[in-house]
Amino acid sequence: MSAKKTDATLHWLLTIILIVALSLILIVFASTNIEKLSLQQRIANKNQALTTTAIVFLGLAVALNAYYAAKRNQVMERNAITAEKTLAIGIENTKLTQDKLIAERFIGSIAQLGHEKVETRIGAIYALERIAQDFPQEHWTIMEILTAFVRENAPVQPERKPQKPEDIMAIDFGKNRDRVRRQQSVDYSLSWESFKLRTDIQAALTVIGRRNFQQDRENQKLDLRNTDIRRVDLAGGKLQRVDLRGSDLCGADLREVDLSEADLDGAKLIGSILYEANLFKASLRGVNLNRANLNLANLYGVNLRSANLCGASLRSANLQAANLYKANLQQATLKAANLSGAKLFLANLQGAKLGKTNLSSAGLTAANLEGANLNGANLQGANLNAAKLQQTDIYFANLSEASLTEADLHNANLMGANLSLATLDEADLSWANLMGANLSGAHLCDVKLTGAILTGAKNLESEQIVMALGDWTTRLPDYIDYIEAPASWLQSV
């Protein structure tokens, strides 16, 4: 009901009440003047008339009070609506002012990113960081601006192709042939050891690394692909889910950095420091981690397919369930690392240091472990079928229930190793050292034991020997008589 209709109704109501009241008063006073009535009756009628009049006026007062109360409520309601509209306008004006302020700061900072002076560019970068902190709704936009700045100003330079001999000869006809040849073979790209990252690029990456990760857009990644950020310092940075595919991070300081679920496929991290870094479920396919420091790093479930980890240090690193298919781990240090359940099919572990490493249930099919050190390693239930273990030190290692079918253990040192219930069918153990090894229940069908040293081997049964392939050079434990060996063993070669 509108205010006008309410006022009209109240006016009519008051008019009716007033008419009724006056009528009643007139009737009562008229009745008191009737002369036929006795004095006592007239006094009683008069009292009744006064009471009725009082009640009528009281009702009239109540009605008037209700009327004015309704009017006050209407006024208050109108004031509340006005105040609400004023507040909404104030909020809208504040938002417009804020948007204008953001726009002005944005435009100013972005314009300064292209300034010729590095000090101005750095100031613009930190100004954008402050905007991202003050206005969280602009966080992602600013991070994208900074990543674009890095991509545009620090792109990976294409590698120089070596000059063909015929091309050199084509431009060299005189006595300066040797000098021209030397000039043509120079690599003009700076090596990462002497490379110096631009200060403004470092500042932009520092801001990205210390951003509030919780404000990143869901299911989106910051794009730092194909950037040349060698020797960058991002220690302790937050780089979760960042896209760094094809980037050059050689010599970078990435200690304690969080790269969980990041994409580093094809990236270069030669000589980088990733000590205690978190690379949980990151993708590092084909990455170059030559001589990198990954000690105590978390590489759980990481995809390192075809990665180059030659000479890398992974002491006590967590590589549980990692994919290292065809990875190059030559001369790598993996002492006390956790590789349980890891996939190392066709991996190159030549000369790798795997002392006390946990390789339980790991897949090492056809892996090359030639010359590796597996002393005290846990290989329980591991798959080493067709693995190359020539001249490998595996003494006191746990190989119980491991599968070594067709594995090459020529001249390997298995002294004191636990081979209980291991499968060694058709494996090559020629000239291997098995002194003190535990061969309880081991499967030795067609195993080559030529020149093998089994002196002091434990729990070796004559039935196992009968199934193996040895000769007079095989040295059996004292408790097994050579008479129990097959006749072919006693024949001279």
Buried (B, 14 or more C-beta within 10 A) or exposed (E): EEEEEBBEEBEEEBEEBEEEBEEBBEEBBEBBEEEEBEEEEBEEBBEEBBEBBEEBEEEBEEBEEEBEEBBEEEEEEEEEEEEEEEEEEEEEEEEEEEEEEBEEBBEEBBEBBEBEEEEBBBBBBBBBBEBBBEBEEBBBBBBBBBBBBBBEBBBBEEEEEEBEEEEBEEEBEEEEEEEBBEEBEEEEEEEBEEBEBBEBBBBBBBBBBEBEEEBBEEEEBBBBBBBBBBBBBBBBBBBBBBBBBBBBBBBBBBBBBBBBBBBBBBBBBBBBBBBBBBBBBBBBBBBBBBBBBBBBBBBBBBBBBBBBBBBBBBBBBBBBBBBBBBBBBBBBBBBBBBBBBBBBBBBBBBBBBBBBBBBBBBBBBBBBBBBBBBBBBBBBBBBBBBBBBBBBBBBBBBBBBBBBBBBBBBBBBBBBBBBBBBBBBBBBBBBBBBBBBBBBBBBBBBBBBBBBBBEBBBBBBEEBBEBBBBBBBBBBBEEBEEEEBBEEBEEEE
